[in-house]
Amino acid sequence: MSVITARQLARTFSTKRGRERSEVIAVAGVDLDVDEGEIVGFLGPNGAGKTTTLRMLTTLLKPTSGSAQVAGFDVATQASEVRRNIGYVSQSGSTSGDARAGEEVVDHGLLYGIPRAQAERRGRELFEQLELDGMWERAPKTLSGGQRRRLDIAMGLVHDPTLVFLDEPTTGLDPQARANLWMHISDLRQRLGSTVFLTTHYLDEADALCDRILVIDHGSIVASGTPEALKREVSGDLIELTVGSADDVAAARRVLSALGDTTIDQLVISVRTPTAGRELPGLIRALDAEGVVPEAVEVRRPTLDDVFLNLTGRSLREGA
Amino acid sequence: MRFWNETFVVWRRQMRMNLRNPAWVIIGLTQPILYLALFGPLLEPLAAQIGADNAYTFFVPGLLVQLGLFGALFAGFGLISEWRDGVIEAERVTPASRTALLLGRVLRDVVLLAVQGIVLIAIGFLFGLRGSIGGMLFGLLLVILLGAACSAGSNALALTVKSEDVMAPILNSISLPVLLLAGILLPISARSGAPDWLIIASDFIPVKYVVNAVREVFTGVFASSAVLWGSVWTVVLFAAGLYVGTRTFRKENA
């Protein structure tokens, strides 16, 4: 069953500079479907329209055109019902630095209309699951970046939503805290059966967490599929051969050309092939016959960065 | 019922945070007391000239209005830092009424103002304030309504501009002319020697009528046109402030 359905969802912002009014298209018309229990990643560079789409799906922003059903309700006409059924973890945080962590979570639950005892019980449960034991009375400003992000997640889960939106959940965290947060996010589904929709501009994050990835660029979805399927679309593995001297480049290239189009970067000759493993022994023998001794041979499986480069002609660098 | 519950949750959270860090409450209270102690003595010899029997019965109402006006006008700054922490967005993603999110904050300012006002009047007595207790309570009520209007307006402005750097000059450019033209410190009238153009300019400042009304009720006079006009303007400002505030908080992309 589909828990998110969007059709031609679009958002235009009008900005005024002096007397001139100009329209900026943030999201150009997005179609997407997310099934119950899926973890879906929304991948794209900064400014691609990820957060705008997310804000429309979570009723924080009205679409200019198009429609979306979230958790069975229409975002434009049934905002209150949508809000009741979803959890949202924004990238800008959700708690006051000077408050008390536990009180923030309980108050948040009360605003969702759940009874006080239930909010308190659920809050303490979440603190335990998210490794925030002992932080109940702490002021959020005294927590580490990773702890504070987990507190935001507890805020988003206090009312037991079946659908959780996470906006750039690990931006700004150190590698250890990121890996820890990934574990908690995949836990959401295992423990609660929640559907998770997250945005990210980290490829490794999308790769590690998501069942399915939607790639967004310039306000439109340019590809959708499992990380594996997307990577398969990039035609195969990359073989990178490094030779010892400039004299060997021509011979090495002749050998590699048998597999496909080669590219040369100084002493490195590379070629794409669907089945690198199978080609390798023959390749080495042929190089040997030509008298070329490779300095290094590297086989790289395609990454989502390759996928992105392939789809948009631009590279999506980590941390960009 | 649900609406009042949500308002209460927001209000209690705000009160808790304010009481934990009462610096601003104390500063807000210290200022009128400084005026009372350092400016009040200057008014004593002038009392007869400006048409008052008792300088403090004349001066305390002005300070009360000033407290209501400025304490509440600057309340929006707190909202900007909450917005930066993501609190506003987190509250807006819940099904809670947008009006409740505003009203809980306005009620916090109302409570703080009521306490500060009572303390100010009590200290005024030490300096020599005398008058009608009923009138003082009525005056305090007018000031609280005015403060609620300012708080709603200030929170709405904060949510619109979302930057202290934009907000501070706007508030300062409003508050100083109002402070001077409303006759909060010294009355603007022919009797106090004000030129005609200054009197006409001050007629356009609604707060002036509120100040005049509060002064009258402090002396025990209720049935006068000044009290009537002051009350009417207070209610008008209160309604306008809440209207603007609610509309801003209900706006979809605020």
Contacts between the chains, C-beta under 8 A, distances in Angstrom:
chain1	res1	chain2	res2	distance
A	58	B	93	5.9
A	59	B	93	7.4
A	60	B	89	6.7
A	60	B	92	6.3
A	60	B	93	6.3
A	60	B	252	8.0
A	60	B	253	7.7
A	61	B	252	6.7
A	61	B	253	5.6
A	62	B	252	4.6
A	62	B	253	7.2
A	80	B	95	4.7
A	81	B	95	7.9
A	83	B	93	6.2
A	83	B	94	6.1
A	83	B	95	4.3
A	84	B	95	4.9
A	86	B	93	7.9
A	88	B	90	7.8
A	88	B	93	4.5
A	90	B	86	5.4
A	90	B	89	5.4
A	90	B	90	6.8
A	90	B	93	7.6
A	92	B	84	7.6
A	92	B	85	7.6
A	92	B	86	3.9
A	92	B	89	6.6
A	93	B	85	5.4
A	93	B	86	3.6
A	93	B	87	7.9
A	93	B	90	7.9
A	94	B	85	7.8
A	94	B	86	4.8
A	94	B	87	6.5
A	94	B	89	7.4
A	94	B	90	3.6
A	95	B	85	6.6
A	95	B	86	7.5
A	95	B	87	6.7
A	95	B	90	7.6
A	96	B	17	6.5
A	96	B	81	7.9
A	96	B	82	6.1
A	96	B	85	5.3
A	96	B	87	5.5
A	97	B	85	6.1
A	98	B	17	6.1
A	98	B	20	6.7
A	98	B	21	6.2
A	99	B	13	7.4
A	99	B	16	7.7
A	99	B	17	6.1
A	103	B	13	7.4
A	103	B	16	7.1
A	107	B	9	5.7
A	107	B	12	7.8
A	107	B	13	5.1
A	108	B	90	6.7
A	108	B	91	8.0
A	108	B	94	6.9
A	110	B	5	7.6
A	110	B	6	7.9
A	110	B	9	4.6
A	111	B	6	6.1
A	111	B	9	5.9
A	111	B	10	7.7
A	111	B	91	6.4
A	111	B	94	4.1
A	111	B	95	7.7
A	111	B	96	4.3
A	112	B	94	5.3
A	112	B	95	6.6
A	112	B	96	7.8
A	113	B	2	6.9
A	113	B	5	8.0
A	113	B	95	6.8
A	152	B	86	7.7
A	155	B	90	6.2
